[in-house]
Structure formats: C-alpha cells, structure tokens
C-alpha cells in the first residue's frame, strides 16, 4: 500500500503545497511524507473494533494536537493512530474496553513530554 501512494504523497509535499501529508489505512495504521522527503509508516493498535464512524476525526484531532505541541511528523502520526484505535475500541456510547483503557495511558501524553500528574 505504501508504495502505491508514495507518488501522491511526494506530489502533495512539493514546495508550496503541504508540509506533511498523512493517509490513514485502517487497521494498518497510517503512512505519510514530510516536505523534507521523510516517508514514514506507523501501526495502529490491535483492538477489537466496535465502531468506525468517528475514527478519522479522532485521528485528525490527535494529529493536529501532537503537531501543535512540537511532535515530529512520525511521532504525531503514531500518537494519532493510537487515538483512532482507541476510538474504534469503544462500544458506541460505552466506556473504553479494558485493552483501550490500558492503551489510553499511551495517548494521554506525547512521548518526551512531562506528565501533568508528576
């Protein structure tokens, strides 16, 4: 899949178009490219999927948040994949599953950032 979209990612990250382009690929995570030419692929969490609508919104919101906090593109995409996976693991209008509850600890902060509770 990554090889198939590399030309489009390259085209979209040409000067004047975008600094970063990330494409989600469902349970396979996300792939992207930066303007500097860095390609990356990050995995999604392996979760039992209970809902899909809203996963893209969770992913996009987490990606924007991570980038606004100074995360590198690949780190931000990994953070966003975890958020999207956690969303999918929720039963609609229900609590996070046990797996998602444990994984939620990974999403509450970006790697390398101090914890707010320490």
OpenMM code with the backbone's topology and positions (N, CA, C; nanometers):
from openmm import Vec3, app, unit

residues = "UNK UNK UNK UNK UNK UNK UNK UNK UNK UNK UNK UNK UNK UNK UNK UNK UNK UNK UNK UNK UNK UNK UNK UNK UNK UNK UNK UNK UNK UNK UNK UNK UNK UNK UNK UNK UNK UNK UNK UNK UNK UNK UNK UNK UNK UNK UNK UNK UNK UNK UNK UNK UNK UNK UNK UNK UNK UNK UNK UNK UNK UNK UNK UNK UNK UNK UNK UNK UNK UNK UNK UNK UNK UNK UNK UNK UNK UNK UNK UNK UNK UNK UNK UNK UNK UNK UNK UNK UNK UNK UNK UNK UNK UNK UNK UNK UNK UNK UNK UNK UNK UNK UNK UNK UNK UNK UNK UNK UNK UNK UNK UNK UNK UNK UNK UNK UNK UNK".split()
positions = [
    Vec3(0.0817, -0.1199, 0.0000),
    Vec3(0.0000, 0.0000, 0.0000),
    Vec3(0.0858, 0.1259, 0.0000),
    Vec3(0.1909, 0.1254, 0.0830),
    Vec3(0.2757, 0.2444, 0.0930),
    Vec3(0.3370, 0.2798, -0.0419),
    Vec3(0.3842, 0.1786, -0.1136),
    Vec3(0.4468, 0.2048, -0.2439),
    Vec3(0.3475, 0.2647, -0.3427),
    Vec3(0.2208, 0.2254, -0.3308),
    Vec3(0.1193, 0.2745, -0.4240),
    Vec3(0.0886, 0.4223, -0.4049),
    Vec3(0.0993, 0.4722, -0.2820),
    Vec3(0.0641, 0.6126, -0.2590),
    Vec3(0.1846, 0.7053, -0.2492),
    Vec3(0.3051, 0.6491, -0.2539),
    Vec3(0.4245, 0.7346, -0.2448),
    Vec3(0.4272, 0.8451, -0.3498),
    Vec3(0.3924, 0.8183, -0.4762),
    Vec3(0.3947, 0.9280, -0.5741),
    Vec3(0.2988, 1.0419, -0.5375),
    Vec3(0.1814, 1.0071, -0.4870),
    Vec3(0.0857, 1.1106, -0.4476),
    Vec3(0.1347, 1.1874, -0.3254),
    Vec3(0.1929, 1.1147, -0.2296),
    Vec3(0.2478, 1.1822, -0.1120),
    Vec3(0.3582, 1.2783, -0.1533),
    Vec3(0.4431, 1.2343, -0.2448),
    Vec3(0.5535, 1.3191, -0.2929),
    Vec3(0.4971, 1.4443, -0.3599),
    Vec3(0.3984, 1.4268, -0.4450),
    Vec3(0.3395, 1.5400, -0.5163),
    Vec3(0.2769, 1.6407, -0.4207),
    Vec3(0.2080, 1.5897, -0.3182),
    Vec3(0.1403, 1.6788, -0.2235),
    Vec3(0.2352, 1.7506, -0.1290),
    Vec3(0.3561, 1.6995, -0.1136),
    Vec3(0.4512, 1.7656, -0.0249),
    Vec3(0.5562, 1.8462, -0.1010),
    Vec3(0.5300, 1.8715, -0.2269),
    Vec3(0.6188, 1.9588, -0.3030),
    Vec3(0.6089, 2.0994, -0.2437),
    Vec3(0.7092, 2.1812, -0.2646),
    Vec3(0.7075, 2.3175, -0.2101),
    Vec3(0.5791, 2.3926, -0.2447),
    Vec3(0.5235, 2.4562, -0.1436),
    Vec3(0.4045, 2.5370, -0.1630),
    Vec3(0.2742, 2.4620, -0.1516),
    Vec3(0.2780, 2.3311, -0.1328),
    Vec3(0.1534, 2.2554, -0.1234),
    Vec3(0.1241, 2.2181, 0.0211),
    Vec3(0.2072, 2.1342, 0.0830),
    Vec3(0.1842, 2.0932, 0.2218),
    Vec3(0.3173, 2.0564, 0.2865),
    Vec3(0.3267, 2.0790, 0.4164),
    Vec3(0.4471, 2.0421, 0.4906),
    Vec3(0.4467, 1.8950, 0.5281),
    Vec3(0.3281, 1.8398, 0.5476),
    Vec3(0.3138, 1.6991, 0.5849),
    Vec3(0.1825, 1.6479, 0.5271),
    Vec3(0.1859, 1.5250, 0.4778),
    Vec3(0.0647, 1.4583, 0.4293),
    Vec3(0.0615, 1.3218, 0.4964),
    Vec3(-0.0526, 1.2885, 0.5569),
    Vec3(-0.0693, 1.1598, 0.6230),
    Vec3(-0.1974, 1.0967, 0.5706),
    Vec3(-0.1891, 0.9686, 0.5352),
    Vec3(-0.3037, 0.8934, 0.4862),
    Vec3(-0.3283, 0.7780, 0.5824),
    Vec3(-0.4511, 0.7657, 0.6300),
    Vec3(-0.4832, 0.6530, 0.7173),
    Vec3(-0.5166, 0.5313, 0.6316),
    Vec3(-0.4770, 0.4156, 0.6829),
    Vec3(-0.5031, 0.2908, 0.6109),
    Vec3(-0.5674, 0.1883, 0.7056),
    Vec3(-0.6683, 0.2355, 0.7778),
    Vec3(-0.7467, 0.1491, 0.8650),
    Vec3(-0.6640, 0.0779, 0.9697),
    Vec3(-0.6890, -0.0525, 0.9844),
    Vec3(-0.6192, -0.1288, 1.0885),
    Vec3(-0.4697, -0.1421, 1.0612),
    Vec3(-0.4247, -0.0949, 0.9445),
    Vec3(-0.2813, -0.0959, 0.9136),
    Vec3(-0.2104, 0.0315, 0.9590),
    Vec3(-0.2839, 0.1262, 1.0139),
    Vec3(-0.2219, 0.2475, 1.0668),
    Vec3(-0.2270, 0.3640, 0.9707),
    Vec3(-0.1117, 0.4261, 0.9486),
    Vec3(-0.1053, 0.5436, 0.8619),
    Vec3(0.0320, 0.5516, 0.7961),
    Vec3(0.0346, 0.6174, 0.6821),
    Vec3(0.1600, 0.6426, 0.6123),
    Vec3(0.1646, 0.7904, 0.5784),
    Vec3(0.2848, 0.8430, 0.5662),
    Vec3(0.2946, 0.9847, 0.5367),
    Vec3(0.4297, 1.0240, 0.4823),
    Vec3(0.4410, 1.1520, 0.4509),
    Vec3(0.5651, 1.2094, 0.3986),
    Vec3(0.5708, 1.3551, 0.4402),
    Vec3(0.6903, 1.3989, 0.4699),
    Vec3(0.7110, 1.5400, 0.5015),
    Vec3(0.7699, 1.6110, 0.3800),
    Vec3(0.7673, 1.7413, 0.3841),
    Vec3(0.8232, 1.8206, 0.2744),
    Vec3(0.9721, 1.7930, 0.2554),
    Vec3(1.0395, 1.7532, 0.3636),
    Vec3(1.1831, 1.7244, 0.3546),
    Vec3(1.2118, 1.5884, 0.2918),
    Vec3(1.1065, 1.5117, 0.2597),
    Vec3(1.1249, 1.3848, 0.1915),
    Vec3(1.1206, 1.2623, 0.2808),
    Vec3(1.0943, 1.2811, 0.4090),
    Vec3(1.0872, 1.1688, 0.5019),
    Vec3(0.9548, 1.0941, 0.4839),
    Vec3(0.9626, 0.9674, 0.4418),
    Vec3(0.8451, 0.8808, 0.4375),
    Vec3(0.8382, 0.8069, 0.5694),
    Vec3(0.7191, 0.7786, 0.6172),
    Vec3(0.7047, 0.7011, 0.7396),
    Vec3(0.5758, 0.6203, 0.7348),
    Vec3(0.5758, 0.5126, 0.8103),
    Vec3(0.4566, 0.4286, 0.8274),
    Vec3(0.4483, 0.3957, 0.9756),
    Vec3(0.3307, 0.4121, 1.0320),
    Vec3(0.3109, 0.3833, 1.1742),
    Vec3(0.1926, 0.2879, 1.1892),
    Vec3(0.2023, 0.1942, 1.2834),
    Vec3(0.0948, 0.0965, 1.3010),
    Vec3(-0.0198, 0.1506, 1.3854),
    Vec3(-0.1347, 0.0897, 1.3687),
    Vec3(-0.2478, 0.1147, 1.4589),
    Vec3(-0.2358, 0.0152, 1.5737),
    Vec3(-0.3042, 0.0437, 1.6839),
    Vec3(-0.3117, -0.0541, 1.7923),
    Vec3(-0.4014, -0.1685, 1.7477),
    Vec3(-0.3688, -0.2895, 1.7878),
    Vec3(-0.4545, -0.4044, 1.7591),
    Vec3(-0.5658, -0.4058, 1.8638),
    Vec3(-0.6857, -0.3705, 1.8230),
    Vec3(-0.8005, -0.3665, 1.9141),
    Vec3(-0.9191, -0.4374, 1.8499),
    Vec3(-1.0124, -0.4775, 1.9331),
    Vec3(-1.1403, -0.5281, 1.8824),
    Vec3(-1.2200, -0.4060, 1.8366),
    Vec3(-1.2604, -0.4046, 1.7120),
    Vec3(-1.3293, -0.2887, 1.6560),
    Vec3(-1.4784, -0.2974, 1.6857),
    Vec3(-1.5297, -0.1948, 1.7533),
    Vec3(-1.6718, -0.1862, 1.7854),
    Vec3(-1.7413, -0.0739, 1.7096),
    Vec3(-1.6641, 0.0226, 1.6670),
    Vec3(-1.7208, 0.1328, 1.5891),
    Vec3(-1.6121, 0.1920, 1.5012),
    Vec3(-1.6532, 0.2396, 1.3852),
    Vec3(-1.5585, 0.3022, 1.2936),
    Vec3(-1.5917, 0.4498, 1.2724),
    Vec3(-1.7201, 0.4869, 1.2606),
    Vec3(-1.7500, 0.6289, 1.2416),
    Vec3(-1.6914, 0.7125, 1.3548),
    Vec3(-1.6170, 0.8131, 1.3185),
    Vec3(-1.5533, 0.8993, 1.4165),
    Vec3(-1.4041, 0.8739, 1.4308),
    Vec3(-1.3558, 0.7601, 1.3788),
    Vec3(-1.2137, 0.7282, 1.3925),
    Vec3(-1.1266, 0.8309, 1.3197),
    Vec3(-1.1708, 0.8732, 1.2037),
    Vec3(-1.0938, 0.9738, 1.1290),
    Vec3(-1.0884, 1.1061, 1.2031),
    Vec3(-1.1976, 1.1427, 1.2673),
    Vec3(-1.1989, 1.2665, 1.3461),
    Vec3(-1.1051, 1.2557, 1.4655),
    Vec3(-1.1070, 1.1395, 1.5328),
    Vec3(-1.0164, 1.1184, 1.6463),
    Vec3(-0.8718, 1.1257, 1.5987),
    Vec3(-0.8441, 1.0614, 1.4849),
    Vec3(-0.7092, 1.0621, 1.4286),
    Vec3(-0.6665, 1.2055, 1.3950),
    Vec3(-0.7488, 1.2763, 1.3206),
    Vec3(-0.7126, 1.4117, 1.2761),
    Vec3(-0.6911, 1.5062, 1.3929),
    Vec3(-0.7796, 1.4984, 1.4911),
    Vec3(-0.7670, 1.5848, 1.6079),
    Vec3(-0.6371, 1.5569, 1.6828),
    Vec3(-0.6065, 1.4286, 1.7027),
    Vec3(-0.4838, 1.3918, 1.7727),
    Vec3(-0.3601, 1.4322, 1.6926),
    Vec3(-0.3651, 1.4176, 1.5605),
    Vec3(-0.2520, 1.4563, 1.4762),
    Vec3(-0.2261, 1.6066, 1.4875),
    Vec3(-0.3305, 1.6854, 1.4760),
    Vec3(-0.3166, 1.8309, 1.4855),
    Vec3(-0.2651, 1.8704, 1.6238),
    Vec3(-0.3190, 1.8078, 1.7275),
    Vec3(-0.2736, 1.8379, 1.8630),
    Vec3(-0.1246, 1.8070, 1.8782),
    Vec3(-0.0840, 1.6874, 1.8359),
    Vec3(0.0560, 1.6470, 1.8514),
    Vec3(0.1492, 1.7412, 1.7750),
    Vec3(0.1123, 1.7756, 1.6531),
    Vec3(0.1960, 1.8673, 1.5746),
    Vec3(0.2027, 2.0046, 1.6409),
    Vec3(0.0905, 2.0508, 1.6980),
    Vec3(0.0891, 2.1820, 1.7635),
    Vec3(0.1749, 2.1825, 1.8899),
    Vec3(0.1996, 2.0633, 1.9456),
    Vec3(0.2832, 2.0522, 2.0655),
    Vec3(0.4302, 2.0301, 2.0306),
    Vec3(0.4619, 2.0332, 1.9018),
    Vec3(0.6005, 2.0229, 1.8590),
    Vec3(0.6484, 1.8828, 1.8260),
    Vec3(0.5579, 1.7863, 1.8189),
    Vec3(0.5980, 1.6495, 1.7852),
    Vec3(0.6450, 1.6435, 1.6403),
    Vec3(0.7405, 1.5554, 1.6135),
    Vec3(0.7836, 1.5297, 1.4762),
    Vec3(0.6705, 1.4595, 1.4029),
    Vec3(0.6719, 1.4640, 1.2716),
    Vec3(0.5622, 1.4099, 1.1908),
    Vec3(0.5327, 1.2633, 1.2231),
    Vec3(0.6348, 1.1794, 1.2270),
    Vec3(0.6125, 1.0369, 1.2534),
    Vec3(0.5595, 1.0151, 1.3947),
    Vec3(0.6113, 1.0869, 1.4909),
    Vec3(0.5654, 1.0763, 1.6291),
    Vec3(0.4192, 1.1215, 1.6397),
    Vec3(0.3851, 1.2287, 1.5704),
    Vec3(0.2472, 1.2790, 1.5720),
    Vec3(0.1519, 1.1781, 1.5084),
    Vec3(0.1947, 1.1162, 1.3984),
    Vec3(0.1100, 1.0167, 1.3322),
    Vec3(0.0916, 0.8938, 1.4197),
    Vec3(0.1950, 0.8526, 1.4921),
    Vec3(0.1829, 0.7384, 1.5827),
    Vec3(0.0847, 0.7703, 1.6954),
    Vec3(0.0936, 0.8910, 1.7493),
    Vec3(0.0013, 0.9368, 1.8532),
    Vec3(-0.1422, 0.9339, 1.8001),
    Vec3(-0.1600, 0.9835, 1.6771),
    Vec3(-0.2922, 0.9881, 1.6155),
    Vec3(-0.3469, 0.8479, 1.5886),
    Vec3(-0.2607, 0.7561, 1.5474),
    Vec3(-0.3047, 0.6174, 1.5258),
    Vec3(-0.3559, 0.5557, 1.6553),
    Vec3(-0.2863, 0.5833, 1.7658),
    Vec3(-0.3324, 0.5299, 1.8941),
    Vec3(-0.4686, 0.5870, 1.9294),
    Vec3(-0.4882, 0.7154, 1.9055),
    Vec3(-0.6171, 0.7779, 1.9362),
    Vec3(-0.7283, 0.7191, 1.8491),
    Vec3(-0.7020, 0.7012, 1.7204),
    Vec3(-0.8022, 0.6419, 1.6314),
    Vec3(-0.8348, 0.4988, 1.6704),
    Vec3(-0.7324, 0.4228, 1.7079),
    Vec3(-0.7547, 0.2841, 1.7514),
    Vec3(-0.8404, 0.2801, 1.8776),
    Vec3(-0.8095, 0.3686, 1.9698),
    Vec3(-0.8867, 0.3713, 2.0946),
    Vec3(-1.0327, 0.4055, 2.0672),
    Vec3(-1.0545, 0.4982, 1.9755),
    Vec3(-1.1923, 0.5322, 1.9406),
    Vec3(-1.2658, 0.4093, 1.8864),
    Vec3(-1.1999, 0.3362, 1.7979),
    Vec3(-1.2629, 0.2179, 1.7382),
    Vec3(-1.2909, 0.1092, 1.8412),
    Vec3(-1.2151, 0.1066, 1.9498),
    Vec3(-1.2330, 0.0021, 2.0507),
    Vec3(-1.3515, 0.0281, 2.1424),
    Vec3(-1.4069, 0.1483, 2.1388),
    Vec3(-1.5222, 0.1818, 2.2225),
    Vec3(-1.6488, 0.1220, 2.1636),
    Vec3(-1.7340, 0.0721, 2.2497),
    Vec3(-1.8682, 0.0403, 2.2023),
    Vec3(-1.9400, 0.1740, 2.1925),
    Vec3(-2.0267, 0.1921, 2.0947),
    Vec3(-2.0933, 0.3211, 2.0816),
    Vec3(-2.1593, 0.3630, 2.2129),
    Vec3(-2.1270, 0.4821, 2.2571),
    Vec3(-2.1795, 0.5412, 2.3806),
    Vec3(-2.1402, 0.4627, 2.5046),
    Vec3(-2.0381, 0.3782, 2.4930),
    Vec3(-1.9963, 0.2990, 2.6079),
    Vec3(-1.8565, 0.3354, 2.6530),
    Vec3(-1.8126, 0.2747, 2.7636),
    Vec3(-1.6791, 0.3025, 2.8153),
    Vec3(-1.5718, 0.2369, 2.7285),
    Vec3(-1.4508, 0.2807, 2.7467),
    Vec3(-1.3395, 0.2191, 2.6754),
    Vec3(-1.3228, 0.0762, 2.7243),
    Vec3(-1.2842, -0.0126, 2.6337),
    Vec3(-1.2608, -0.1516, 2.6715),
    Vec3(-1.1393, -0.1606, 2.7628),
    Vec3(-1.1188, -0.2763, 2.8237),
    Vec3(-1.0038, -0.2958, 2.9115),
    Vec3(-0.8737, -0.2704, 2.8362),
    Vec3(-0.8621, -0.3246, 2.7156),
    Vec3(-0.7412, -0.3027, 2.6366),
    Vec3(-0.7242, -0.1547, 2.6071),
    Vec3(-0.8311, -0.0908, 2.5672),
    Vec3(-0.8222, 0.0510, 2.5344),
    Vec3(-0.7914, 0.1324, 2.6587),
    Vec3(-0.8465, 0.0918, 2.7729),
    Vec3(-0.8177, 0.1628, 2.8967),
    Vec3(-0.6695, 0.1589, 2.9282),
    Vec3(-0.6080, 0.0434, 2.9088),
    Vec3(-0.4642, 0.0316, 2.9320),
    Vec3(-0.3870, 0.1123, 2.8281),
    Vec3(-0.4304, 0.1050, 2.7040),
    Vec3(-0.3607, 0.1769, 2.5974),
    Vec3(-0.3830, 0.3273, 2.6075),
    Vec3(-0.4917, 0.3685, 2.6723),
    Vec3(-0.5202, 0.5111, 2.6853),
    Vec3(-0.4063, 0.5835, 2.7554),
    Vec3(-0.3340, 0.5130, 2.8408),
    Vec3(-0.2189, 0.5730, 2.9074),
    Vec3(-0.1167, 0.6191, 2.8045),
    Vec3(-0.1107, 0.5529, 2.6902),
    Vec3(-0.0165, 0.5911, 2.5847),
    Vec3(-0.0612, 0.7174, 2.5138),
    Vec3(-0.1894, 0.7461, 2.5159),
    Vec3(-0.2427, 0.8585, 2.4403),
    Vec3(-0.2525, 0.9844, 2.5250),
    Vec3(-0.2504, 0.9713, 2.6562),
    Vec3(-0.2709, 1.0872, 2.7406),
    Vec3(-0.1592, 1.1894, 2.7318),
    Vec3(-0.0439, 1.1472, 2.6855),
    Vec3(0.0646, 1.2433, 2.6696),
    Vec3(0.1522, 1.2011, 2.5525),
    Vec3(0.2209, 1.2955, 2.4969),
    Vec3(0.3147, 1.2670, 2.3891),
    Vec3(0.4442, 1.2165, 2.4488),
    Vec3(0.5110, 1.1223, 2.3827),
    Vec3(0.6414, 1.0785, 2.4314),
    Vec3(0.7365, 1.1953, 2.4446),
    Vec3(0.8137, 1.1948, 2.5529),
    Vec3(0.9108, 1.3016, 2.5740),
    Vec3(0.8547, 1.4244, 2.6416),
    Vec3(0.7240, 1.4270, 2.6663),
    Vec3(0.6614, 1.5402, 2.7333),
    Vec3(0.6433, 1.5043, 2.8803),
    Vec3(0.6601, 1.5968, 2.9700),
    Vec3(0.6388, 1.5669, 3.1123),
    Vec3(0.4922, 1.5356, 3.1402),
    Vec3(0.4700, 1.4446, 3.2337),
    Vec3(0.3328, 1.4120, 3.2739),
    Vec3(0.2772, 1.5240, 3.3571),
    Vec3(0.1485, 1.5504, 3.3424),
    Vec3(0.0859, 1.6575, 3.4208),
    Vec3(0.0604, 1.6148, 3.5639),
    Vec3(0.0606, 1.4819, 3.5896),
    Vec3(0.0333, 1.4339, 3.7241),
    Vec3(0.1590, 1.4022, 3.8040),
    Vec3(0.2771, 1.4403, 3.7516),
    Vec3(0.4005, 1.4118, 3.8247),
    Vec3(0.4577, 1.5353, 3.8882),
] * unit.nanometer
topology = app.Topology()
chain = topology.addChain("A")
for resn in residues:
    res = topology.addResidue(resn, chain)
    for name in ("N", "CA", "C"):
        topology.addAtom(name, app.Element.getBySymbol(name[0]), res)
